[in-house]
Amino acid sequence: MVTSIIKKANGKLKFLYRNRGYLTKHTKRLLVMSLVQCHFDYASPVWFYGVTQQLKNKLQVTQNKLVRFILSLDPRSHVCHDSFSDLIWLPVASRADFETLGHVF
């Protein structure tokens, strides 16, 4: 399941990179949220906690790629907490916790 999410996210990100010349920061954020981030959130409280640490790291790397795309950063630039707070996002593990707590509430 996780490998298919990563493949979908990378494929859609590749499509967005090809069309990045036409997009503003706001439009990039909207497209990433609607086309890619929904795959991260789909049933994440169910599958996230049973996944190996290696796959969790790959999910985080993919999310870092999304942040770099939206903020127009270099491919090797460091994605820090400030980058996530600029977008009002949570890292993958925190996002799964947030989704779980939302379902519990």
N, C-alpha and C positions, 0 to 999 in steps of 0.2 A: 504494500500500500504506500509506504513512504517513498520508495523508489519511483513509483508512478507519479506521485505528487511532485517530486523533484524534477522529473522529466517534463511534466506539464508546465511547471513554473519556468524552467530554463527555455523551453520552446517558445512560450509566450513572451518571455523577456527578450529573446532573440528577435522576435517579430517587432517588439516595441523599439528595440535599438535600431532596427532598419528604418523606422519612421520617426526617430527622435528629433530630426530637424524641424518638424512641423509642430512639435508639442511644447507647451509651456510647462513650468514646474507644477502648476495646479492640475493641468490636464494629465501629466505623467502620473501624479499621485492618484487621481481618480481612476485612470486606466489600470494601474497596478492593483489598486484596492478591489476593483470590480472583476478583473480578469485573472489575477494571480493569488491575491491574499485569501480569497474565498476558499481556495483549495487547502490552504494551511488550516483554516478554521473548521472545515467540514469534519465533524465527528472527532475533533482533536482530543477531547477529554477521554474518548474511548481508546484510541490507538496510541496516543503519545507516550503513555506511561509504560507500555509494554515493548517499547522500541529500544534497541541498543544505543549506547552513548555515541557510537560512530555515526549512526544514522541521524541522531539528534544534532550532531556537529554539522553534518551535511545540510540539514534543514536550516541551521543558523547561517551557514555560508551562503545558501541560496537567498535567504532574507537579506543578508548583507549586500548581495548583488543588487537586490531591488532598491535598497537605500542608496547605493552608489548611482544607480540609474536615475532616480528621482532627483537627487541633489547634484547631479552632473559632476561627480567626483571621478578621479582617475581609478582605473581598475585595481590598482594596488594600494590605494589609500586606505588608511585605518578608519574603520567605522566604530565610533565611540558612542558613549551614552548620549552625548549632545546631539548626535545625528538622529538618534531615535526620538529624542525629546523635541527636535525641530519638526518631525513628522507626526508627533503625538502617537507613536507606536510603542509596542513592547517587544522585547526579544522573544524568540519562539517558546522557550520554557515558561516565561512569565505569561505569555499569551495563552498557553494551554492551561496554566493555573487560573487565569482570569476567566476563561470559558468554563472551566470546571466549577468555580465558585459561582458563576452566573447561573449555571444549571441547578446547583444546590440551593441557591437563594430562591 
